[in-house]
Amino acid sequence: MWKFLLTKQKFFKNLKWHLLISLVFFSISLAVLESKRTTNPYYYDEVSWICNGRVWNELTTGRWNSQVWTEDYVQTRNPQLGKYILGFWIQNKYGQTGFQAFNCPGWGSLMWTPGLSALTFHQREILFWSRIPMMILGAVSVALLYVISTQLFFPLIGATSAVILLLSPLFQVSVNRAMPDSPLLLFFLITILLIRLESNTKDKPFTLRLKYAVILGVCTGLAISTKPYGLLLPLFIIILWFTQLTIHFLTRHVFRIHDMAVLIINIGVLVLTMSATMFIFNPTFWGRDNTFINWVPNWFTAHRELAKLDSEWNKQIIFITPLVRVTDLSLGFVFPGNWIYAIITPFFNVVSFFTGLCIICKQTLKQRFESGEFFLVLWFAAFILLSPLYVQFRYYRYYIPLLPPFILIEAIGLFFLLGFLVRLFKHLVNPEGGKILPLN
């Protein structure tokens, strides 16, 4: 059993075992998250997303001219897929009364409701019901992180990563809200898994791989159709492909225009498929009413203003932002209301993280670029460096897409630190037993 957990292996060679472990993690995650579903604090944006879920009815009835599509700021500034999920779920059980209970679209006053106790019984019932699909998708994300981590390293690292994610209060709170953060995380992880499987093949990015490009385009399009900062995914794919091509040139000292041309074709297919997916899932791009004409320029204008506001609000310099992100993410593991956890947990997370980061960087320098260490370093670096350029981090829930690489690196650091403690204990018992810090 220990050999299986600690051996780097081909994931699909032991597919039945890994699927069984993934199912166990899904079941445990569902039980943990379900216990939080009705106690998770009320978040003021939940009611706005519930009301915006009425677009599902407009979509299924073909009412493209309806003002529901553009009735408020949240509606016009966010894509539709998360709203479809909520709308479908509420509509099937409660019909239109599920939205009328919140006086949609006049939900503004409910944004400032102090907590669950201030809602009516019927409103709480609908709110708790609308959290179920997000909770389920969150449980799937835990299982999927196990799969990704195991594919990159070995099962024990995968299990550790899944446990850390599940125990993160930031994760537990974010996926138990009637908001699209949970499906966004799931689409991120699905895309990352596909990217890893693709980058681990014998084919190189300058081999024409239209099927992969189409599949990745659909996944990235779904992510962007959930929340705009799904845009991190296609940027990461492009960076990864260009990095692989550059390493190939540097190691073989051969530059062929054909390779670059094929890579550009792959990127073109990816972008076109992604754009088509976004177009299909967002009728605001193709609705027949005049109110849709200015949607795209208005959206970009709004986000430019938000970026300015974010800069003025946080006063953050772009070059120190990665460190800010790491320390902020550590707060996602703090258990509110307990000062011991509030002091110890961030310190423990940061130490584990930087230990893991040092280990994978050291191993990356010694291994091929197809290695799990190289992929993880690039995944983490790309997301940390790209995200501040696009995402306005005024709310902790915006950190959700950054959690997986951070947690995986922390799991590696934690695994090393525990191994160090075991070796230290053995050394104290038997000083002739060997090295305390075998880094190789």
C-alpha positions as CSV (number, residue, x, y, z in Angstrom):
1,M,0.0,0.0,0.0
2,W,2.8,2.4,0.9
3,K,4.6,1.6,-2.3
4,F,1.5,2.5,-4.2
5,L,1.1,5.8,-2.3
6,L,4.7,6.9,-2.7
7,T,5.5,5.7,-6.2
8,K,5.4,8.0,-9.2
9,Q,3.4,6.1,-11.7
10,K,1.3,6.3,-14.8
11,F,-2.1,7.4,-13.7
12,F,-4.1,5.4,-16.2
13,K,-2.2,2.2,-15.4
14,N,-4.0,2.0,-12.0
15,L,-7.1,3.8,-13.2
16,K,-9.6,1.8,-11.1
17,W,-7.7,2.5,-7.9
18,H,-7.4,6.2,-8.6
19,L,-11.1,6.4,-9.5
20,L,-12.0,4.7,-6.3
21,I,-9.9,7.0,-4.2
22,S,-11.4,10.0,-6.1
23,L,-14.9,8.8,-5.4
24,V,-13.9,8.5,-1.7
25,F,-12.6,12.1,-1.7
26,F,-15.8,13.2,-3.4
27,S,-18.0,11.5,-0.9
28,I,-16.0,12.9,2.1
29,S,-16.0,16.4,0.6
30,L,-19.8,16.2,0.0
31,A,-20.3,15.2,3.6
32,V,-18.1,18.0,4.9
33,L,-19.5,20.7,2.7
34,E,-23.1,19.6,3.3
35,S,-22.6,20.2,7.0
36,K,-21.7,23.8,6.2
37,R,-24.4,24.5,3.6
38,T,-27.0,25.8,6.0
39,T,-24.6,27.5,8.4
40,N,-22.3,29.2,5.9
41,P,-22.8,33.0,6.5
42,Y,-25.0,34.9,4.1
43,Y,-23.0,36.8,1.5
44,Y,-24.6,39.9,0.0
45,D,-23.9,39.0,-3.6
46,E,-25.8,35.7,-3.4
47,V,-29.2,37.2,-3.9
48,S,-28.0,39.2,-6.9
49,W,-26.8,36.0,-8.6
50,I,-30.1,34.2,-7.7
51,C,-32.1,37.0,-9.3
52,N,-29.7,37.0,-12.3
53,G,-30.5,33.3,-12.7
54,R,-33.8,34.3,-14.3
55,V,-31.8,34.5,-17.6
56,W,-32.2,30.7,-17.8
57,N,-36.0,31.2,-18.4
58,E,-35.3,33.9,-21.0
59,L,-32.8,31.6,-22.7
60,T,-35.1,28.5,-22.8
61,T,-38.0,30.6,-24.1
62,G,-36.0,32.5,-26.6
63,R,-36.7,36.0,-25.2
64,W,-33.6,37.7,-26.5
65,N,-35.2,41.2,-26.2
66,S,-36.0,40.8,-22.5
67,Q,-34.6,43.5,-20.2
68,V,-33.6,40.7,-17.7
69,W,-30.3,40.3,-19.7
70,T,-29.3,43.8,-18.9
71,E,-31.3,44.9,-15.9
72,D,-28.5,45.6,-13.4
73,Y,-24.8,46.0,-13.0
74,V,-24.1,42.4,-12.0
75,Q,-26.1,41.2,-14.9
76,T,-24.4,43.2,-17.5
77,R,-20.8,42.9,-16.2
78,N,-20.8,39.1,-15.8
79,P,-21.1,36.2,-18.3
80,Q,-24.0,33.8,-18.1
81,L,-23.0,30.2,-17.4
82,G,-23.1,30.5,-13.6
83,K,-26.5,32.2,-13.9
84,Y,-27.8,29.3,-16.0
85,I,-26.8,26.8,-13.4
86,L,-28.6,28.7,-10.6
87,G,-31.6,29.5,-12.8
88,F,-32.0,25.9,-13.9
89,W,-31.7,24.6,-10.3
90,I,-34.2,27.1,-8.8
91,Q,-36.6,27.1,-11.7
92,N,-37.0,23.3,-11.6
93,K,-38.1,23.2,-7.9
94,Y,-39.7,26.6,-7.2
95,G,-40.6,28.0,-10.6
96,Q,-40.8,31.8,-10.7
97,T,-41.8,32.0,-7.0
98,G,-38.2,31.1,-6.3
99,F,-37.2,34.5,-7.7
100,Q,-40.2,36.4,-6.6
101,A,-39.4,35.6,-3.0
102,F,-36.4,37.9,-3.3
103,N,-38.4,40.6,-5.1
104,C,-36.3,40.2,-8.2
105,P,-35.1,42.4,-9.7
106,G,-35.6,44.8,-6.8
107,W,-33.1,42.9,-4.6
108,G,-30.9,45.9,-3.7
109,S,-32.0,46.2,-0.1
110,L,-31.2,42.5,0.5
111,M,-27.5,43.1,-0.3
112,W,-27.2,44.9,3.1
113,T,-29.0,42.2,5.1
114,P,-27.0,41.5,8.2
115,G,-27.2,37.8,8.0
116,L,-29.3,34.6,7.5
117,S,-31.5,35.5,10.5
118,A,-32.8,38.6,8.7
119,L,-34.1,36.5,5.8
120,T,-37.6,35.0,5.8
121,F,-37.9,31.2,6.2
122,H,-38.9,30.9,2.5
123,Q,-35.9,33.0,1.4
124,R,-33.5,30.9,3.5
125,E,-35.0,27.7,2.1
126,I,-34.4,28.9,-1.5
127,L,-30.9,30.2,-0.7
128,F,-29.9,26.9,0.9
129,W,-31.3,25.0,-2.1
130,S,-29.5,27.1,-4.6
131,R,-26.2,26.4,-2.9
132,I,-26.5,22.6,-3.6
133,P,-25.2,22.6,-7.2
134,M,-22.2,24.8,-6.2
135,M,-21.5,22.5,-3.2
136,I,-21.5,19.4,-5.5
137,L,-19.2,21.0,-8.0
138,G,-16.9,22.0,-5.1
139,A,-16.7,18.3,-4.0
140,V,-15.9,17.3,-7.6
141,S,-13.1,19.9,-7.5
142,V,-11.5,18.2,-4.5
143,A,-11.5,14.8,-6.2
144,L,-10.2,16.4,-9.4
145,L,-7.3,18.0,-7.5
146,Y,-6.3,14.6,-6.2
147,V,-6.3,13.3,-9.8
148,I,-4.1,16.2,-11.1
149,S,-1.7,16.0,-8.1
150,T,-1.4,12.2,-8.5
151,Q,-0.8,12.6,-12.3
152,L,2.0,15.1,-11.6
153,F,3.6,13.3,-8.6
154,F,2.3,10.4,-6.7
155,P,-0.9,9.4,-4.8
156,L,0.2,10.6,-1.3
157,I,0.8,14.1,-2.6
158,G,-2.5,13.9,-4.4
159,A,-4.3,12.9,-1.2
160,T,-2.5,15.6,0.9
161,S,-3.5,18.3,-1.7
162,A,-7.1,17.2,-1.7
163,V,-7.3,17.2,2.2
164,I,-5.7,20.7,2.4
165,L,-8.1,22.1,-0.2
166,L,-11.1,20.6,1.6
167,L,-10.0,21.9,5.0
168,S,-9.4,25.4,3.6
169,P,-12.0,27.8,5.1
170,L,-11.7,30.0,1.9
171,F,-12.7,26.9,-0.2
172,Q,-15.5,25.8,2.2
173,V,-17.0,29.2,2.3
174,S,-16.7,30.0,-1.4
175,V,-18.1,26.8,-2.8
176,N,-21.1,27.0,-0.4
177,R,-22.5,30.1,-1.9
178,A,-25.1,30.6,-4.6
179,M,-22.4,32.2,-6.8
180,P,-20.2,31.0,-9.8
181,D,-16.9,30.6,-7.9
182,S,-17.3,26.8,-7.6
183,P,-18.0,26.0,-11.3
184,L,-15.1,28.4,-12.2
185,L,-12.7,26.4,-10.0
186,L,-14.0,23.2,-11.5
187,F,-13.5,24.4,-15.1
188,F,-10.0,25.6,-14.2
189,L,-9.1,22.2,-12.8
190,I,-10.6,20.3,-15.8
191,T,-8.6,22.5,-18.2
192,I,-5.4,22.1,-16.2
193,L,-5.8,18.3,-16.2
194,L,-6.3,18.3,-20.0
195,I,-3.3,20.7,-20.4
196,R,-1.1,18.4,-18.3
197,L,-2.2,15.2,-20.2
198,E,-1.5,17.0,-23.4
199,S,1.9,18.4,-22.4
200,N,2.9,14.9,-21.1
201,T,2.5,13.3,-24.5
202,K,5.3,12.6,-26.9
203,D,3.9,15.2,-29.3
204,K,5.3,18.7,-29.1
205,P,3.4,22.0,-29.3
206,F,4.6,22.4,-32.9
207,T,2.8,19.1,-33.9
208,L,-0.6,19.9,-35.4
209,R,-3.1,18.9,-32.7
210,L,-6.4,20.3,-33.7
211,K,-8.5,18.0,-31.5
212,Y,-6.6,19.0,-28.3
213,A,-6.8,22.7,-29.3
214,V,-10.6,22.4,-29.8
215,I,-11.1,20.6,-26.5
216,L,-9.0,23.1,-24.6
217,G,-10.8,25.9,-26.4
218,V,-14.2,24.7,-25.3
219,C,-13.0,24.3,-21.7
220,T,-11.4,27.8,-21.6
221,G,-14.5,29.2,-23.2
222,L,-16.7,27.6,-20.5
223,A,-14.4,29.0,-17.8
224,I,-14.6,32.5,-19.3
225,S,-18.4,32.1,-19.7
226,T,-18.5,31.6,-15.9
227,K,-16.3,34.4,-14.8
228,P,-14.2,36.8,-16.9
229,Y,-10.9,35.9,-15.3
230,G,-11.1,32.4,-16.9
231,L,-9.0,34.3,-19.4
232,L,-6.0,33.1,-17.3
233,L,-6.4,29.7,-18.8
234,P,-5.7,30.4,-22.5
235,L,-2.9,32.7,-21.5
236,F,-1.3,29.9,-19.5
237,I,-1.7,27.5,-22.4
238,I,-0.1,29.9,-24.8
239,I,2.8,30.5,-22.4
240,L,3.3,26.7,-21.8
241,W,3.3,26.0,-25.6
242,F,5.8,28.8,-26.3
243,T,8.0,27.6,-23.4
244,Q,8.0,24.1,-24.7
245,L,9.0,25.3,-28.2
246,T,11.7,27.5,-26.8
247,I,13.2,24.7,-24.7
248,H,13.2,22.5,-27.8
249,F,15.0,25.1,-29.8
250,L,17.6,25.7,-27.0
251,T,18.3,22.0,-26.4
252,R,18.4,20.9,-30.1
253,H,19.8,24.1,-31.5
254,V,17.4,23.9,-34.4
255,F,15.0,26.6,-35.5
256,R,12.3,25.8,-38.1
257,I,9.8,28.2,-39.4
258,H,7.4,25.2,-39.9
259,D,7.3,24.5,-36.1
260,M,6.5,28.1,-35.3
261,A,3.8,28.2,-38.0
262,V,2.1,25.0,-36.7
263,L,2.2,26.4,-33.1
264,I,0.5,29.5,-34.3
265,I,-2.2,27.4,-36.0
266,N,-2.8,25.5,-32.8
267,I,-3.2,28.8,-30.9
268,G,-5.5,30.1,-33.6
269,V,-7.7,27.0,-33.3
270,L,-7.7,27.4,-29.5
271,V,-8.7,31.0,-29.6
272,L,-11.4,30.5,-32.3
273,T,-13.0,27.6,-30.4
274,M,-12.8,29.5,-27.1
275,S,-14.5,32.6,-28.8
276,A,-17.2,30.4,-30.3
277,T,-18.0,28.8,-27.0
278,M,-18.2,32.2,-25.3
279,F,-20.4,33.4,-28.2
280,I,-22.8,30.5,-27.8
281,F,-23.2,30.7,-24.1
282,N,-23.6,34.5,-23.9
283,P,-26.6,35.8,-25.8
284,T,-25.5,39.3,-25.0
285,F,-23.1,38.9,-27.9
286,W,-25.8,38.0,-30.4
287,G,-29.2,39.1,-29.0
288,R,-31.4,41.0,-31.4
289,D,-32.3,43.9,-29.2
290,N,-30.4,47.3,-29.4
291,T,-29.5,47.1,-25.8
292,F,-26.9,44.5,-26.6
293,I,-25.0,46.5,-29.1
294,N,-22.9,48.4,-26.5
295,W,-22.5,45.4,-24.1
296,V,-18.9,44.5,-25.1
297,P,-17.5,48.1,-25.1
298,N,-19.4,48.9,-21.9
299,W,-18.0,45.7,-20.2
300,F,-14.4,46.6,-21.1
301,T,-14.9,50.2,-20.0
302,A,-16.3,49.0,-16.6
303,H,-13.3,46.7,-16.1
304,R,-10.9,49.4,-17.0
305,E,-12.5,51.6,-14.3
306,L,-12.4,48.8,-11.8
307,A,-8.7,48.3,-12.6
308,K,-8.0,52.0,-11.8
309,L,-10.1,51.7,-8.6
310,D,-8.2,48.6,-7.6
311,S,-4.8,50.4,-8.2
312,E,-5.9,53.3,-6.1
313,W,-7.5,51.2,-3.4
314,N,-4.7,48.7,-2.8
315,K,-1.7,50.8,-3.8
316,Q,0.1,47.6,-4.9
317,I,3.2,47.6,-7.1
318,I,3.1,44.9,-9.7
319,F,6.5,43.5,-8.8
320,I,5.6,42.8,-5.2
321,T,2.2,41.5,-6.0
322,P,3.2,37.8,-6.2
323,L,4.5,37.9,-2.6
324,V,1.3,39.7,-1.5
325,R,-0.8,37.0,-3.2
326,V,1.1,34.3,-1.3
327,T,0.7,35.9,2.1
328,D,-3.0,36.7,1.3
329,L,-3.7,33.1,0.2
330,S,-2.3,31.9,3.5
331,L,-5.1,33.7,5.2
332,G,-7.5,31.4,3.4
333,F,-6.6,28.7,5.8
334,V,-7.3,30.7,9.0
335,F,-10.2,29.4,11.0
336,P,-12.2,32.5,12.0
337,G,-12.7,33.2,15.7
338,N,-9.8,31.3,17.0
339,W,-6.7,33.4,17.7
340,I,-4.4,30.4,17.9
341,Y,-5.2,29.3,14.4
342,A,-5.1,32.9,13.3
343,I,-1.5,33.2,14.4
344,I,-0.1,29.7,13.7
345,T,-1.9,28.7,10.5
346,P,-0.7,31.4,8.2
347,F,2.9,31.0,9.4
348,F,2.7,27.2,9.0
349,N,1.2,27.6,5.5
350,V,3.9,30.0,4.3
351,V,6.7,27.9,5.7
352,S,5.3,24.8,4.0
353,F,4.7,26.7,0.8
354,F,8.2,28.2,0.5
355,T,9.8,24.8,1.4
356,G,7.8,23.1,-1.4
357,L,8.6,25.9,-3.8
358,C,12.4,25.5,-3.1
359,I,12.1,21.8,-3.6
360,I,10.3,21.9,-6.9
361,C,12.5,24.6,-8.3
362,K,15.6,22.6,-7.4
363,Q,14.1,19.5,-9.0
364,T,13.0,21.4,-12.1
365,L,16.6,22.4,-12.8
366,K,17.6,18.7,-12.8
367,Q,14.7,17.2,-14.8
368,R,13.1,17.4,-18.2
369,F,10.5,20.0,-19.0
370,E,7.9,17.2,-19.2
371,S,8.3,16.6,-15.5
372,G,5.6,17.3,-13.0
373,E,7.9,19.8,-11.2
374,F,8.4,21.9,-14.3
375,F,4.6,21.9,-15.1
376,L,3.8,23.0,-11.5
377,V,6.4,25.8,-11.4
378,L,5.1,27.1,-14.7
379,W,1.4,26.8,-13.6
380,F,2.1,28.6,-10.4
381,A,4.3,31.3,-11.9
382,A,2.0,32.0,-14.8
383,F,-1.1,32.3,-12.6
384,I,0.5,34.4,-10.0
385,L,2.2,36.8,-12.4
386,L,-0.7,37.0,-14.9
387,S,-3.6,37.3,-12.4
388,P,-2.7,40.7,-11.0
389,L,-2.8,42.1,-14.5
390,Y,-6.4,41.1,-15.0
391,V,-8.2,40.2,-11.8
392,Q,-9.2,42.9,-9.2
393,F,-8.4,41.2,-5.9
394,R,-10.7,43.1,-3.6
395,Y,-12.5,40.0,-2.3
396,Y,-10.9,36.7,-1.1
397,R,-13.2,34.7,-3.3
398,Y,-11.3,36.0,-6.3
399,Y,-8.3,33.9,-5.1
400,I,-10.1,30.6,-5.7
401,P,-8.4,29.9,-9.1
402,L,-5.0,30.4,-7.5
403,L,-5.6,27.9,-4.6
404,P,-4.8,24.6,-6.5
405,P,-1.1,25.4,-7.4
406,F,-0.5,27.1,-4.1
407,I,-2.0,24.0,-2.2
408,L,-0.1,21.5,-4.3
409,I,3.2,23.3,-3.6
410,E,2.3,23.4,0.1
411,A,1.5,19.7,0.1
412,I,5.0,19.0,-1.3
413,G,6.6,21.2,1.3
414,L,4.5,19.6,4.1
415,F,5.5,16.1,2.8
416,F,9.2,17.1,3.0
417,L,8.9,18.7,6.4
418,L,7.2,15.6,7.9
419,G,9.8,13.4,6.3
420,F,12.5,15.7,7.8
421,L,10.9,15.3,11.3
422,V,10.8,11.6,10.9
423,R,14.5,11.5,9.8
424,L,15.4,13.8,12.7
425,F,13.7,11.6,15.2
426,K,15.5,8.5,13.8
427,H,18.8,10.4,13.9
428,L,18.2,11.3,17.6
429,V,17.5,7.6,18.3
430,N,20.3,6.3,16.1
431,P,22.9,9.0,15.3
432,E,24.7,6.7,12.9
433,G,21.5,6.1,10.9
434,G,22.2,8.5,8.0
435,K,21.5,12.0,6.8
436,I,18.9,14.2,8.3
437,L,18.4,16.4,5.1
438,P,18.8,14.1,2.1
439,L,17.6,16.6,-0.7
440,N,18.4,14.2,-3.6
